[in-house]
Structures are given as C-alpha cells and as structure tokens.
Amino acid sequence: MATSAQLERKAERARGRLSDRIDDLRYHVSPTTVVSDLLGSVNPRAWGDDVLPILAKQARNNPIASMLIAAGVGWLIFSEVRGPVAKSLGLKSFGLMTTRQTAKGGRKKKR
C-alpha cells in the first residue's frame, strides 16, 4: 500500500505534466499561432497567383453568398464613412448622421 507522501508526490508529478500540456495547448491554439499556421505557406506576393483564382472560383460557384458578403462589407464601409461624408456634405437634415454624430456637431431638429 502507498503512503500518503508517495501519493502526494505522484499527484504533484501528474499536476506538473498536466500543467505542461495545458501550456503547450495554449501556445498551439493561440490566435497568432493559428493564423501563422494557416497563412504560413502562402507568400503575400503570390496571393494574386494562389488565392485570388480560388476566391473567384468560389464566387462563381456561390453567387448569392458572394453578394451577401459584398453587401455586408459595403454596409460596414458605408457606416464607417457615412458620418464624415454626411457632415461635409451637409446631409444632416436627411437623417444620414447618427445620433452620436449630431450630438457632437449640433442639435437635431424637432418636428
């Protein structure tokens, strides 16, 4: 039968091994490591030769998904530039500025 001291040493060794494995998992599953593993084989200068034809093929095979993605990206870009462009064009009266932007730049007209 094992003594309590032997069991404690055995448990401590098991904790140490478990801690090492967890540290290894944290390293291998970190976002930086995953991205570098995914993009490590892709040369940024070769994107035009490797990645763009694949993207074009996927867009042809899935036109609805491609249009939805393009619409989402366009919407994101529009929402980011809408404030400065609307303010410079004086489009506040058309309701194209957000409440936060009108609070910074002036009062909202009450109707």
C-alpha beads as a LAMMPS data file, in Angstrom:
LAMMPS data file: protein, C-alpha beads

111 atoms
110 bonds

1 atom types
1 bond types

-500.0 500.0 xlo xhi
-500.0 500.0 ylo yhi
-500.0 500.0 zlo zhi

Masses

1 110.0

Atoms # bond

1 1 1 0.000 0.000 0.000
2 1 1 1.275 3.503 -0.902
3 1 1 1.892 6.027 1.805
4 1 1 0.356 9.451 1.744
5 1 1 3.738 11.021 0.945
6 1 1 4.114 8.757 -2.098
7 1 1 0.590 9.598 -3.235
8 1 1 1.286 13.322 -2.825
9 1 1 4.480 13.056 -4.928
10 1 1 2.602 11.100 -7.581
11 1 1 -0.192 13.692 -7.618
12 1 1 2.372 16.519 -7.821
13 1 1 4.075 14.868 -10.837
14 1 1 0.678 14.431 -12.501
15 1 1 -0.141 18.113 -11.873
16 1 1 3.190 19.117 -13.383
17 1 1 2.571 17.023 -16.518
18 1 1 -0.945 18.413 -16.819
19 1 1 0.319 21.972 -16.424
20 1 1 2.928 21.400 -19.159
21 1 1 0.285 20.002 -21.505
22 1 1 -2.018 22.954 -20.852
23 1 1 0.828 25.379 -21.579
24 1 1 1.525 23.541 -24.845
25 1 1 -2.144 23.735 -25.806
26 1 1 -2.272 27.455 -25.012
27 1 1 0.699 28.040 -27.281
28 1 1 -0.597 25.919 -30.162
29 1 1 -4.149 27.280 -30.016
30 1 1 -3.270 30.969 -29.672
31 1 1 -4.712 33.158 -32.452
32 1 1 -1.231 34.190 -33.577
33 1 1 -0.091 30.600 -33.975
34 1 1 -3.258 29.503 -35.767
35 1 1 -3.076 32.398 -38.250
36 1 1 0.624 31.839 -38.888
37 1 1 -0.040 28.133 -39.460
38 1 1 -2.861 28.900 -41.893
39 1 1 -1.057 31.638 -43.785
40 1 1 2.484 30.371 -43.308
41 1 1 2.566 28.569 -46.621
42 1 1 1.053 31.495 -48.525
43 1 1 3.517 34.048 -49.795
44 1 1 1.877 37.506 -49.706
45 1 1 3.338 38.291 -53.125
46 1 1 1.823 35.118 -54.551
47 1 1 -1.725 35.902 -53.395
48 1 1 -2.622 37.016 -56.887
49 1 1 -1.461 33.662 -58.245
50 1 1 -2.794 31.428 -55.469
51 1 1 -5.644 32.966 -53.522
52 1 1 -7.444 35.234 -55.977
53 1 1 -8.290 32.485 -58.518
54 1 1 -9.686 30.359 -55.686
55 1 1 -11.791 33.284 -54.442
56 1 1 -13.043 33.972 -57.959
57 1 1 -13.991 30.310 -58.410
58 1 1 -15.828 30.294 -55.073
59 1 1 -17.669 33.488 -56.034
60 1 1 -18.785 31.926 -59.334
61 1 1 -19.908 28.739 -57.585
62 1 1 -21.763 30.611 -54.797
63 1 1 -23.089 33.885 -56.262
64 1 1 -25.707 34.531 -53.566
65 1 1 -23.239 34.048 -50.737
66 1 1 -20.724 36.268 -52.539
67 1 1 -23.309 39.027 -52.990
68 1 1 -24.313 38.831 -49.334
69 1 1 -20.689 39.065 -48.221
70 1 1 -20.079 42.000 -50.580
71 1 1 -23.218 43.726 -49.289
72 1 1 -22.064 43.234 -45.696
73 1 1 -18.605 44.622 -46.417
74 1 1 -20.133 47.535 -48.318
75 1 1 -22.508 48.253 -45.463
76 1 1 -19.614 48.209 -42.994
77 1 1 -17.591 50.609 -45.132
78 1 1 -20.604 52.867 -45.674
79 1 1 -21.349 53.008 -41.943
80 1 1 -17.750 53.954 -41.207
81 1 1 -17.533 56.781 -43.735
82 1 1 -21.152 57.911 -43.540
83 1 1 -20.566 60.322 -40.661
84 1 1 -17.645 62.352 -42.056
85 1 1 -19.056 62.387 -45.587
86 1 1 -22.571 63.345 -44.449
87 1 1 -21.195 66.107 -42.252
88 1 1 -19.009 67.512 -45.031
89 1 1 -21.922 67.407 -47.494
90 1 1 -24.410 68.895 -45.043
91 1 1 -26.690 65.854 -45.163
92 1 1 -27.710 66.080 -41.526
93 1 1 -31.205 67.178 -42.495
94 1 1 -31.717 63.955 -44.473
95 1 1 -31.153 61.847 -41.366
96 1 1 -27.937 60.286 -42.618
97 1 1 -25.990 61.094 -39.483
98 1 1 -26.218 59.049 -36.320
99 1 1 -27.487 60.484 -33.056
100 1 1 -23.971 60.449 -31.625
101 1 1 -22.643 62.446 -34.569
102 1 1 -25.433 65.014 -34.397
103 1 1 -24.802 65.409 -30.654
104 1 1 -21.194 66.303 -31.429
105 1 1 -21.887 68.621 -34.315
106 1 1 -25.130 70.326 -33.495
107 1 1 -28.749 69.932 -32.497
108 1 1 -31.260 67.663 -34.086
109 1 1 -34.250 69.470 -35.498
110 1 1 -37.543 68.668 -33.806
111 1 1 -40.610 68.262 -35.971

Bonds

1 1 1 2
2 1 2 3
3 1 3 4
4 1 4 5
5 1 5 6
6 1 6 7
7 1 7 8
8 1 8 9
9 1 9 10
10 1 10 11
11 1 11 12
12 1 12 13
13 1 13 14
14 1 14 15
15 1 15 16
16 1 16 17
17 1 17 18
18 1 18 19
19 1 19 20
20 1 20 21
21 1 21 22
22 1 22 23
23 1 23 24
24 1 24 25
25 1 25 26
26 1 26 27
27 1 27 28
28 1 28 29
29 1 29 30
30 1 30 31
31 1 31 32
32 1 32 33
33 1 33 34
34 1 34 35
35 1 35 36
36 1 36 37
37 1 37 38
38 1 38 39
39 1 39 40
40 1 40 41
41 1 41 42
42 1 42 43
43 1 43 44
44 1 44 45
45 1 45 46
46 1 46 47
47 1 47 48
48 1 48 49
49 1 49 50
50 1 50 51
51 1 51 52
52 1 52 53
53 1 53 54
54 1 54 55
55 1 55 56
56 1 56 57
57 1 57 58
58 1 58 59
59 1 59 60
60 1 60 61
61 1 61 62
62 1 62 63
63 1 63 64
64 1 64 65
65 1 65 66
66 1 66 67
67 1 67 68
68 1 68 69
69 1 69 70
70 1 70 71
71 1 71 72
72 1 72 73
73 1 73 74
74 1 74 75
75 1 75 76
76 1 76 77
77 1 77 78
78 1 78 79
79 1 79 80
80 1 80 81
81 1 81 82
82 1 82 83
83 1 83 84
84 1 84 85
85 1 85 86
86 1 86 87
87 1 87 88
88 1 88 89
89 1 89 90
90 1 90 91
91 1 91 92
92 1 92 93
93 1 93 94
94 1 94 95
95 1 95 96
96 1 96 97
97 1 97 98
98 1 98 99
99 1 99 100
100 1 100 101
101 1 101 102
102 1 102 103
103 1 103 104
104 1 104 105
105 1 105 106
106 1 106 107
107 1 107 108
108 1 108 109
109 1 109 110
110 1 110 111
